[in-house]
Amino acid sequence: MDADGKPADASCSLYAQEKLYLKQLEQEGLLKAEEHHVIKTKDFDVYGKLRQEKPFVKSTVKSQAQSELNEKFITTECITDRRVKVSSMANR
């Protein structure tokens, strides 16, 4: 088919046939690029298939968890001294 949508004759010049062929290649390239751009969105998985709809789960940020002291940490870790020793800061 030529640019007008008519079937291409064998009587077309080689230049016209090559021009038509290059135009078709360019259009195919643009379509592939557009398809690639569409597939690389959040709606598609890594295999290029549409993602399945997942049920909406309530955010855990809004949960009302009870806060409590970490007694184990307080009794063991907080007692130890965290200061840096002077000998470890000496020039080597």
Summary of the structure (lengths in Angstrom):
residues: 92
radius of gyration: 34.1
end to end distance: 80.2
largest distance: 95.2
contacts: 115
relative contact order: 0.05
helix: 42%
strand: 2%
